[in-house]
Amino acid sequence: MSIVSITESIEFLKCIETDDSQGVHPGLKKVMDEINDLIKTNKITQSQCSEFTESIVDCILFTRDIKTGRGLRTLAYSYLFTFQQYFPMKAIFILYMFVNSETTHQIGSWRDIREYCAFVAKHSPFGTADSIIKPIAGMYNNQMIKDNAKMVKHIATWNEKQQKISARISETDAAIAPPLECPPAEISFAAKWTPRDKVKHRWLFTTLVQMWAYINPECKELIAAATTDSEKEAVFAVCKKKYKAMVTRLAKELDR
């Protein structure tokens, strides 16, 4: 396959391909293998290889793009899963770009994290034990920790502001115009799509709780103190309860 034909193949995958029936996409795998062969035989430079890689990344993002792209979730997952076999860390970053809400143009949604984890578990020979699942699922925990801190600060700032207002007005005026309700905090939709303790995503929920427990100060202390199996089970139950409370609290904030 020549450089021109590789470029044409990537363009076909980006704009025309619709087959999303497999985990590893045969079309993209062929392109990736051809690029590797060209590198090994010194027929392309490292710079040209990087250009091809960027074109493939753009292809994946455009395929998933719900606003200005094709909006094809499963096909984008198939491309990403194929790309992951060659560049696992870049694949994680691409998935982060799907959900990054700090830009004005969001490619996908927070639903993509759990759905892609399920996609990997289905098609990987390692199933739910595939090593890439934890760093991907961890995006939920990282974002919810940020959202929780943001929400707590937002509420504290609002209450402080209302106290200052109340101190400047008389009791009569306060009775006529009671304090306004705190507006919702501007947080992400991560909590809305975080797996719950239900059959379909229970395995992923358990993974999330296990990872979160080791970075939560209270749970981390409890884990360190547990020695027997029964104590460890009891600690995990406590951590699960705390995790559920955090997710529920953030989800309710989104519904206000």
QUIDATA-V933891 format. One record per pair of residues at least 24 apart in sequence whose C-alpha atoms are under 6 Angstrom apart, sorted by the first residue. I is the first residue (numbers start at 1). J is the second residue. D is the distance in whole Angstrom. If there is no record, write none. Layout:
BEGIN
i->(I	I)
j->(J	J)
d->(D	D)
END
This chain:
BEGIN
i->(14	20	23	23	24	24	25	65	66	66	110	110	111	140	147	151	191	191	191	192)
j->(59	75	78	123	78	82	78	107	107	108	190	193	193	190	187	185	247	250	251	251)
d->(5	5	5	5	6	5	6	4	6	6	5	6	5	6	5	5	5	6	5	6)
END
